[in-house]
């Protein structure tokens, strides 16, 4: 049995976009055992994948951030006797874990920190989608196969009845909106989201707002403004429950953030709104039902790969000039409005 380690200690979206690599590895090596090294906030994603055998949770910014904990982790990994290690994550820490793993084959990107320590380096193609970049680590044959492998998880461990109780609040068609993001310049204006939600409600849709604990206030403000035919579930569902809820929605509208990738698991129509970032970074919706919209006629865009806490030039034209009317017009390409 081939023992494989996949290292992905980045955020939710990155974790989801690592699943196609794992699925490809498992399908390519049927008799393999795949272990994933992940952080606490993403471990459930891998624990609910039928392609993953084990998950090692590494709280690198919490209880495991000390050097002693890092050494203990290395020892734990070495005892596993992995034959191959794949690291989509490009940090110094991930490279060192790969290097000290004792694996016969370690694979990482050529732009990773300390990349010379990898036994095999793969060119990081900036113009590729992240899924395609990750698949390149495993020598995926792009000429013969479609790289658009959708991420997959199981919903067997969640209480579906409780979610259906929430969904049954209305007999209307449901659209989810995820208005938040860690980065402020990725967040489409709140009043624009409100205008779009009101329009959809007028077209007989029911709106469900989703997000993390950090998005509770924003979602509540939107709900309070609209009042009827809308509910906020921000902070009330975990990642797996949120994705299952999305499978019951007609579509999702969101910023350039992790809900885009959650919609890839749910395989529903999604409209991703790009403010300060751009689709060319490789994190756009890639299923056949996804669309994105971006106001690109700006010299200042993109202003960074992640975004900023505030607009560097104080205008936020990338969001302001992307009017609700433009978003609704784009939305009409994926749902009936």
C-alpha positions in Angstrom: 0.0 0.0 0.0 1.4 3.4 -1.0 1.3 5.9 1.8 0.9 9.5 0.7 0.9 12.7 2.6 -0.7 15.9 1.3 0.2 19.2 3.1 -2.3 22.0 3.0 -2.3 24.2 6.0 -3.9 27.3 4.4 -7.4 28.5 4.5 -10.8 27.0 3.7 -10.8 27.9 0.0 -7.3 26.5 -0.4 -8.3 23.3 1.4 -11.3 22.8 -0.9 -9.2 23.4 -4.0 -6.8 20.7 -2.8 -9.5 18.0 -2.9 -9.3 17.4 -6.7 -5.6 16.6 -6.3 -6.4 14.2 -3.5 -9.2 12.6 -5.6 -6.9 12.2 -8.6 -4.1 10.6 -6.4 -6.6 8.2 -4.9 -8.1 7.2 -8.3 -4.6 6.9 -9.7 -3.3 4.8 -6.9 -6.3 2.7 -5.8 -4.4 0.9 -3.1 -3.1 4.0 -1.4 -3.6 5.5 2.0 -3.8 9.3 1.8 -3.1 11.4 4.9 -3.7 15.2 4.9 -1.9 17.7 7.2 -4.4 20.5 7.8 -5.2 23.2 10.3 -8.2 23.0 12.8 -10.5 25.3 10.7 -10.2 23.1 7.6 -9.7 19.6 9.0 -13.4 18.7 8.7 -13.2 19.2 5.0 -10.7 16.4 4.7 -12.3 14.3 7.4 -15.5 14.2 5.3 -13.7 13.2 2.1 -14.0 9.5 1.2 -10.6 9.8 -0.6 -8.8 10.7 2.7 -7.7 8.0 5.1 -6.3 10.1 7.9 -6.1 13.8 8.9 -3.3 15.2 11.1 -4.5 18.5 12.6 -1.8 21.0 13.1 -2.7 24.1 15.0 0.2 26.1 13.8 -1.1 29.5 15.1 -2.4 28.1 18.4 -1.2 25.3 20.7 1.2 23.9 18.1 3.0 27.1 17.2 6.2 26.5 19.3 9.4 25.0 17.9 8.9 22.0 20.3 5.5 21.3 18.8 6.9 21.5 15.3 9.6 19.0 16.2 7.0 16.7 17.6 5.0 17.0 14.4 8.1 16.1 12.3 8.7 13.0 14.5 5.1 11.9 14.2 5.2 12.3 10.4 8.5 10.4 10.1 7.0 7.5 12.0 4.3 7.2 9.4 6.9 6.2 6.7 5.2 8.1 3.9 6.5 7.2 0.4 5.3 10.4 -1.3 4.6 13.9 -0.1 2.7 16.5 -2.1 2.6 20.1 -0.9 0.4 22.6 -2.6 1.2 24.9 0.3 4.3 27.0 -0.3 5.4 28.1 3.1 8.8 27.5 4.7 7.2 25.3 7.3 5.5 23.1 4.7 8.7 22.7 2.8 10.6 21.7 6.0 7.9 19.2 6.9 8.2 17.6 3.4 12.0 17.6 3.7 12.2 15.9 7.1 9.4 13.4 6.3 11.9 10.8 5.0 9.6 10.3 1.9 11.3 8.9 -1.2 9.4 11.5 -3.3 8.6 15.1 -2.2 6.9 17.4 -4.6 6.3 21.1 -4.3 6.2 24.3 -6.4 9.3 26.0 -7.8 8.3 29.2 -6.1 7.8 27.7 -2.7 10.0 28.8 0.2 13.2 26.7 0.3 12.0 25.0 -2.9 15.5 23.5 -3.5 14.7 21.0 -0.6 12.0 19.3 -2.7 13.1 16.3 -4.6 10.8 17.3 -7.4 9.8 20.9 -8.3 6.8 21.8 -10.5 6.5 25.1 -12.2 3.9 27.3 -10.6 1.8 28.5 -13.5 0.3 31.9 -12.6 -2.2 31.8 -15.4 -3.6 28.4 -14.3 -6.6 27.8 -12.1 -5.5 26.7 -8.6 -7.0 23.3 -9.2 -5.0 22.9 -12.3 -1.8 24.1 -10.6 -2.3 21.5 -7.8 -3.0 18.7 -10.3 0.3 19.5 -12.0 2.1 18.4 -8.8 0.9 14.8 -9.6 1.8 15.0 -13.3 -1.8 15.2 -14.4 -2.1 14.7 -18.2 -3.8 17.9 -19.3 -3.8 17.0 -22.9 -5.9 13.8 -22.4 -8.0 14.7 -19.4 -10.2 17.6 -18.3 -8.6 19.2 -15.2 -12.0 20.5 -14.0 -12.4 17.8 -11.3 -15.1 19.0 -8.9 -14.2 18.7 -5.2 -16.3 16.1 -3.3 -17.2 15.5 0.3 -19.7 13.3 2.2 -22.6 14.7 4.2 -23.2 11.5 6.2 -22.1 12.9 9.5 -24.3 16.0 9.7 -27.9 16.4 10.9 -29.7 17.0 7.6 -33.1 17.2 9.2 -32.2 20.3 11.1 -31.0 22.0 7.9 -34.2 21.0 6.1 -36.2 22.6 8.9 -34.4 25.9 8.1 -34.9 25.5 4.4 -38.6 24.8 4.8 -39.3 28.3 6.1 -40.5 29.2 2.7 -41.9 27.5 -0.4 -40.1 30.0 -2.6 -36.9 29.2 -4.5 -33.8 29.9 -2.4 -30.7 31.9 -3.3 -27.8 32.1 -0.9 -25.7 35.3 -0.5 -22.3 35.3 1.2 -21.6 39.0 1.6 -18.4 38.8 3.8 -14.7 38.2 3.4 -11.6 38.4 5.6 -10.3 41.3 3.4 -12.4 44.5 3.3 -11.5 45.4 -0.3 -12.9 42.1 -1.4 -16.3 42.9 0.1 -19.0 44.2 -2.4 -20.8 47.2 -0.9 -23.5 46.3 1.7 -26.1 48.6 0.1 -25.5 46.9 -3.2 -26.1 43.5 -1.8 -29.3 44.8 -0.2 -30.5 46.2 -3.5 -29.8 42.8 -5.2 -31.5 40.9 -2.5 -34.6 43.1 -2.7 -34.8 42.6 -6.4 -34.5 38.8 -6.1 -37.2 38.8 -3.4 -39.5 40.8 -5.8 -38.9 37.9 -8.2 -40.3 35.4 -5.7 -36.9 34.2 -4.3 -36.1 33.7 -0.6 -32.7 34.8 0.6 -30.4 32.9 2.9 -27.3 34.8 4.2 -24.3 32.7 5.1 -20.9 33.4 6.6 -18.6 32.8 9.5 -18.7 34.3 13.0 -16.9 37.3 11.6 -19.8 37.9 9.2 -22.6 37.8 11.7 -22.9 41.6 12.1 -22.8 42.3 8.3 -25.4 39.6 7.6 -27.7 40.8 10.4 -27.5 44.4 9.1 -28.6 43.2 5.7 -31.4 41.1 7.2 -32.6 44.0 9.4 -32.8 46.3 6.4 -34.9 43.9 4.3 -36.9 42.2 7.1 -39.0 39.7 5.1 -38.2 36.7 3.0 -34.6 36.6 4.2 -32.8 34.9 7.1 -29.2 35.0 8.3 -27.4 31.8 9.1 -24.0 33.4 9.5 -22.1 31.7 12.4 -24.9 29.1 12.8 -23.6 26.4 10.5 -20.3 24.7 10.2 -18.5 24.3 6.9 -20.0 21.0 6.0 -23.5 22.0 7.0 -23.1 25.2 5.0 -22.1 23.3 1.9 -25.0 20.9 2.3 -27.4 23.8 2.6 -26.0 25.2 -0.6 -26.9 22.0 -2.4 -30.5 23.0 -1.8 -30.2 26.5 -3.2 -30.8 27.6 -6.8 -27.6 29.8 -6.7 -25.0 31.5 -4.6 -23.9 35.1 -4.9 -20.6 35.9 -3.2 -17.3 37.8 -3.1 -13.9 36.4 -4.2 -13.8 34.2 -1.1 -14.2 30.6 0.2 -18.0 30.3 -0.5 -17.1 30.3 -4.2 -15.3 27.0 -3.7 -17.9 25.7 -1.4 -20.3 26.1 -4.3 -18.0 23.9 -6.4 -18.6 21.0 -4.0 -22.4 21.7 -4.0 -22.1 22.1 -7.8 -24.6 24.9 -8.1 -24.7 28.1 -10.1 -22.5 30.7 -8.5 -21.8 34.3 -9.3 -18.5 35.5 -7.9 -18.1 39.3 -7.6 -14.5 40.5 -7.9 -13.8 43.9 -6.3 -10.0 44.5 -5.6 -8.9 41.1 -6.9 -9.2 39.5 -10.4 -10.2 36.1 -11.8 -6.8 35.7 -13.4 -5.3 34.9 -9.9 -6.9 31.4 -10.5 -9.6 31.2 -7.9 -12.7 31.6 -10.1 -15.7 29.3 -10.2 -14.9 26.5 -12.7 -17.9 24.3 -12.8 -20.2 24.6 -15.9 -22.7 26.6 -13.8 -20.5 29.4 -12.5 -20.0 32.9 -13.7 -18.0 35.9 -12.4 -18.1 39.6 -12.8 -15.4 42.2 -12.4 -15.0 45.9 -13.1 -11.6 46.0 -14.8 -11.3 49.4 -16.3 -9.1 50.7 -13.5 -5.3 51.3 -13.4 -5.2 50.4 -9.7 -6.7 46.9 -10.1 -5.6 44.5 -8.8 -4.1 46.2 -5.8 -2.9 42.9 -4.2 -3.4 39.2 -4.4 -5.4 39.0 -1.2 -6.9 42.5 -0.8 -6.5 45.1 1.9 -8.2 46.3 5.0 -9.0 49.6 3.3 -8.7 50.8 -0.4 -5.1 52.1 -0.9 -6.4 55.1 -2.8 -9.6 55.6 -0.8 -12.0 55.3 -3.7 -13.0 51.6 -3.8 -14.0 52.1 -7.4 -13.6 48.4 -8.1 -16.7 47.8 -5.9 -18.6 51.1 -6.3 -18.6 51.1 -10.1 -19.8 47.5 -10.2 -23.4 48.5 -9.9 -26.2 46.2 -8.8 -27.8 46.5 -12.2 -24.6 45.0 -13.8 -24.6 42.2 -11.2 -28.2 41.4 -11.8 -27.7 41.3 -15.6 -24.9 38.8 -15.1 -26.9 36.8 -12.6 -29.6 36.4 -15.3 -27.1 34.3 -17.2 -27.3 31.5 -14.6 -30.8 31.8 -13.1 -34.2 33.0 -14.1 -34.7 36.6 -13.0 
